[in-house]
Amino acid sequence: MPTKTEQIRVKAIEIMKKSPEGIRYSQLVKEIKEAFPDFPINTILGIASNLDEKMPKEVYKAGRGLYRLVSFKEAQQAPEEQIAPEIEIDETDFYEPFVDYLVNELEECTKAIPLGGNLFKDKWGTPDVLGVEKSKRSDIIHHEDVIVSAEIKTDTNGLITAFGQACAYKSFSNKVYIVIPKNSSQDDKNRIESLCLIFGIGLILFDSSDKENPDWEIRVRALRHEPDMFYVNKYMKTGHVESELFS
């Protein structure tokens, strides 16, 4: 008769086989408990918490609190770096929908506009969406204008570049968001989320295959900071930005 420890480990492997992208610790514990309702929860917690240490050839941590089978990691490594997937929908198709989301759902801006391209005409890049949050006349306490920039990426192979661009926007923006596809690898999403928390950049996931319903999902709220006012004034006077956002 297998011990409780053996039964729990076998069941954990069975559960993880159904989750190629990995499974959260809390969900894993929940499913094990459902399989063995008579087992003490503390026993399940104790065994599930160190699966990667006790079974390193079979299980590893793909991120904080995320367990994944080693076999999925090995199978993923070769094909991931071969040919970039063809982007069927143009990235610019998501600019206007994100403007609406930024203003009306997140309410981070009172007004926003799509930019993209090379409007700022320098190597530091141009945000895909630029917005401003202004105090309303009805507000009791008024604040200075808050500049919000966003970098949207549909290409899952360009996330490192996208994050670098988002960092560059902090020089002239009070808040910055990076918007990436939900079908990015779990490892990439975990790494980007960790960096966003460190640098105070907001992270939003979306369905890059459906421009009609991108299904925006906020993972990290952007933190407000003070940008360099020299660059704020330099870029806010570029092209139609001043007339559309500040007039």
RAKAZI-V588121 format. One record per residue. RES is the residue in three letters. OMEGA is omega as a letter, one per 40 degrees, with the letter a starting at -180 (999 if undefined). Layout:
BEGIN
RES;OMEGA
RES;OMEGA
END
This chain:
BEGIN
MET;i
PRO;i
THR;i
LYS;i
THR;a
GLU;i
GLN;a
ILE;a
ARG;i
VAL;i
LYS;i
ALA;i
ILE;i
GLU;a
ILE;a
MET;i
LYS;a
LYS;a
SER;a
PRO;a
GLU;a
GLY;a
ILE;i
ARG;a
TYR;a
SER;i
GLN;i
LEU;i
VAL;a
LYS;a
GLU;i
ILE;i
LYS;i
GLU;i
ALA;a
PHE;a
PRO;a
ASP;i
PHE;i
PRO;a
ILE;a
ASN;i
THR;i
ILE;a
LEU;a
GLY;a
ILE;a
ALA;a
SER;a
ASN;i
LEU;a
ASP;i
GLU;a
LYS;a
MET;a
PRO;i
LYS;a
GLU;a
VAL;i
TYR;i
LYS;a
ALA;a
GLY;i
ARG;i
GLY;a
LEU;i
TYR;a
ARG;i
LEU;i
VAL;a
SER;i
PHE;i
LYS;a
GLU;a
ALA;a
GLN;a
GLN;a
ALA;a
PRO;a
GLU;a
GLU;a
GLN;a
ILE;i
ALA;i
PRO;i
GLU;a
ILE;a
GLU;a
ILE;a
ASP;a
GLU;a
THR;i
ASP;a
PHE;a
TYR;a
GLU;i
PRO;a
PHE;i
VAL;i
ASP;a
TYR;a
LEU;a
VAL;a
ASN;i
GLU;i
LEU;a
GLU;i
GLU;a
CYS;i
THR;i
LYS;i
ALA;a
ILE;i
PRO;i
LEU;a
GLY;a
GLY;a
ASN;a
LEU;a
PHE;i
LYS;i
ASP;a
LYS;a
TRP;i
GLY;i
THR;i
PRO;i
ASP;i
VAL;i
LEU;a
GLY;i
VAL;i
GLU;i
LYS;i
SER;i
LYS;i
ARG;a
SER;a
ASP;i
ILE;i
ILE;i
HIS;i
HIS;i
GLU;i
ASP;i
VAL;a
ILE;a
VAL;i
SER;i
ALA;i
GLU;a
ILE;a
LYS;i
THR;a
ASP;a
THR;i
ASN;a
GLY;a
LEU;i
ILE;i
THR;a
ALA;i
PHE;i
GLY;i
GLN;i
ALA;i
CYS;a
ALA;a
TYR;a
LYS;i
SER;a
PHE;a
SER;i
ASN;i
LYS;i
VAL;i
TYR;i
ILE;a
VAL;a
ILE;a
PRO;i
LYS;a
ASN;i
SER;a
SER;a
GLN;i
ASP;i
ASP;i
LYS;i
ASN;a
ARG;i
ILE;i
GLU;i
SER;i
LEU;i
CYS;i
LEU;i
ILE;a
PHE;i
GLY;i
ILE;i
GLY;i
LEU;i
ILE;i
LEU;i
PHE;i
ASP;a
SER;i
SER;a
ASP;a
LYS;i
GLU;i
ASN;a
PRO;i
ASP;a
TRP;i
GLU;a
ILE;i
ARG;i
VAL;i
ARG;i
ALA;i
LEU;i
ARG;i
HIS;i
GLU;i
PRO;i
ASP;a
MET;i
PHE;a
TYR;i
VAL;a
ASN;i
LYS;a
TYR;a
MET;i
LYS;a
THR;i
GLY;a
HIS;a
VAL;a
GLU;a
SER;a
GLU;a
LEU;a
PHE;i
SER;999
END
